[in-house]
Amino acid sequence: MTAVFPEWFYPGPTGGWTADMLDHLPPGAPRHVELIDGSLIMMSPQTAFHMLMLRLLERGITPPDGLAVVREMTVTLGMRQRPEPDIMVVASSALTSLRTTSFKPEDVHLVVEVVSPESLERDRTTKPIKYSDAGIRHLWRVEQEDDRPVVYTFELEPAVKAYVPTGIHRGRLKTDVGFEVDIDLDLGEFIGS
């Protein structure tokens, strides 16, 4: 099968795409596009697992005043880096307008990536390096294991600007990211028997 890309997409601008260009894609462009190393990455259709995990985590993360949970928005890490984590916890003060589309890394407290088969390499390797280089303190990676979620949690070790694992969570996500988190990871309430 050969994919047909619209004229605006290929070959792209000379020198590659930049973070500010994402807000000016033409009508009809895919809803969820992220920028990695100057290349546009189109998001594949999401699975029920992906959608339900986002719903569960968005409901379950209850940050204190001064922080807010947002989903499917981007973080601008540099001129050619604007990934779209599935969920972020950001400083409430960074929500300056209803037209906000992206956040600065210094305003991001936590990024959450729910892994899809097509995003496995990006979510396990590429994006964590970019997030840690930008100084984002907490990262969670959610994967599907035998039809159940497993959440890998990480915290930034600032001396080396790299993430260190803080836990592997099955059944229940109980951790501290500057505030307590305790989430039952059972997706059964969302799925008909």
Secondary structure, DSSP 8 states (H G I E B T S, - for coil): ------TTTSS-STT---GGGGGG--TTS-S-EEEETTEEEE-----HHHHHHHHHHHHH----TTEEEEES-EE--BTTBB---SEEEEEGGG---TT--EE-GGGEEEEEEE--GGGHHIIIIIHHHHHHHTT--EEEEEEEETTEEEEEEEEEETTTTEEEEEEEEESEEEEESSSEEEEE--GGGGS--
